[in-house]
Amino acid sequence: MTVQDPSNGYEAIAEDYILARSKAGAALVGAWAESLPEGASVLDLGCGHGDPNMPALLKAGVKVAGVDASPSLVAAFQKRYPSSEIACESVEDSSFFGRQFDAILAVGLIFLLPENEQLRLIEKAFAALRPEGCFLFSAPVEQGSWHDLLTKRRSNSLGAMAYKAALRDAGFAKFESQTDQGGSHYYSARKA
């Protein structure tokens, strides 16, 4: 019997991931965080060890709670950012701390999940946001599949049209999209 890895392969390569994680996207995440009210509560899904996004989030004056399924990455996050909450659990099973947030961030995560879980995560994010809350996540514009360079596991992008439709179906509005300096694509939306 095969045991499902809730970290999608990241626990096995946690040390390599920490060493390989680039700073690409941190400026975009920082600008997004700067648009939030001072002291806003942000839920970072798939937060990993925190870098490179935590410094940008904290500089913006927001309060961050993280969720990640890799025990090693969670331990590294706790060591780096002891004043921030973190839960070691999969985003699929997480209760998101049983509360709502002003904003939710999911960088490098959604495309690791099967299609039905990607759609469910968008719906969960909507439910976990306060009115007018913001959601920012990264995923390719193109629809397709590939093998992750570090984990060697299959990743799946639903594509821009499907992501925008899923956001709309969940109740989000005010869509925007941008690309960071590393070429990663981001979708942002606001809870209507």
N, C-alpha and C positions, 0 to 999 in steps of 0.2 A: 504494500500500500504506500503510495506516494504522499508525503506530507506537504501541504501547501505552504509556501514561504510568504508570509504576509508582507515582507519587505521587498518583494519582487526581485530578489537576488542581491539587494544592496547590503544585507548583513554580511554576506560572504566576501564582498569586495570593499567593505567600509573604509579600511585604511587607504586603499588605492583611490577610492572616491575622494576622500579628504585631500589627498595630495594632488589629484587631477582637476578638482573643481576650479573653474576659471571665474574671473570677476565679471564676465559678460552678463549683462542684464541688471547688475546692481544699480547702475545709474537710472535705468528705466524704472525699476522698483522704487528707488529713492524718490524720483519725481512723482510717482503715483502716491507714495506715502505722504509727501509734502502737500498733496492736494486734500488730504484728510484733515479733519479738525485736530487740534492739539489734544493729546491724551486719548485719541481714538483707540478702540480695542481692535486688534488685528489677529486673526487666526491664520497661521502659516501651516498649510497642509503639505506634508512631505518636506518638512523643514530641514531634514538632515542634521548636519553638525552646526547649522546656523549661517555659515558663510557661503556666499558673499552678501546675502540679503539682510541679515540682522543688523550689521552696522548702519546700513542705509535706513532701515526702519527705525532704529533707536535714535539716529540723528534727527529724524523727522518728529520725534517726540511722541510716538505711538507706543501703546502697551501691547506686547506680543505674547501670544500663547501658541505653542507649536504641537504638531502631531506628526510622529514618524514611527514606522514599524520596525526599524532597525535598532536593537538594543545598543549596539556600539555607537551608532550615530547619535542616539539620544544621550548616551553618557558623555560624548564629546560636546554636545549642545549644552548640557547641564554644567559642564566644567567651564565652558566659555561664557555662558550667560545664566548664572545661578539665580538671578532675580526674575527670570521669565519662567512661566509655567510650561511644562511639556508633558505629553502623554505618549507612552510607548505602545502604540496600537495602530492597526491599519485604518486608513481613512474610510474604508468600506464599513468597518465595524464600530468606528468611533462615535461617541455621543457628542463630540465637539464640546466637551466639558459641561454639557447640559445647559448651555446658555446661548444667547445670541451675541453677535459681534457687529461692529461698525464696518468692518471690511474683512475679506477673506482672500488669501493669496495661495496660489498653487503653481509653483514653477517646477517644470521638469517632472511632473507627476501624472497628469491625466492620461496621457498616451501610454502609460505603463499598464493601464487597466483594460480589461475586456470592454467591448463597446457598451454592453448593457450597464456595466459599472460606471463607465464614464458618464452616461446619461443620468444615472442615479446620483452620482456625485454632484452634478450640476443642480439637480433638484434639492439635494441635501444642503448645498451651499445657499440656495435661495431661502430655504427654511431657517437656516442658522444666521441669517442677516437681519439686522434691524431695518425698519423702513428707511429707504434711501441709501441702504448699505451698498458697498462696492465690492465687486468680485473681479479679480485679475488672475488669469492663468495663461500658461504657455502651451502651445501645441502648433505643429506645422499647418500651413495653409493647405498644402496638398493632402489629398486622401491617399493612404497607403500604409504599408507595413515595412519594417526593417528590423535588424537585430542590433540591440544596444551594444555599443563598443565595449563597455566595461562588464556588463552582466551577461552578455551574449544571449539575452532573452528577447523575445519578440515584442516589439512596440507597435502600436496601431494609432494612426491619426485618422479621425473621421473626416477631416477636411473643413475648411472655413465655412462652407455653406451649411454643413451638418451641425457644426458648433453654434453658429448663429441661430439656426432653427431650434436647437436644444435650449439655448438661453431664452429665446422668445417663448417657447412652449412652457418653460419653467416659470415665466412671469417677469423676466428681466427686460429692461429697456435701456435706451441711451447707449448703444453699442459703439465701441471704438476698437481699433486694432493698430498695433505698432510693431516694429521690428527693432531688436536691440543691436548693439554694435557687433555681436557675434553671429547675427543672422537668425536668431530665434524669434518666433512670432508670438505675440501676446494678444489676448482678447480681454477687453474690459467691458463691464456692464454694471448697471445700477438697478437695485431692486425698485420696481415701480411702486 
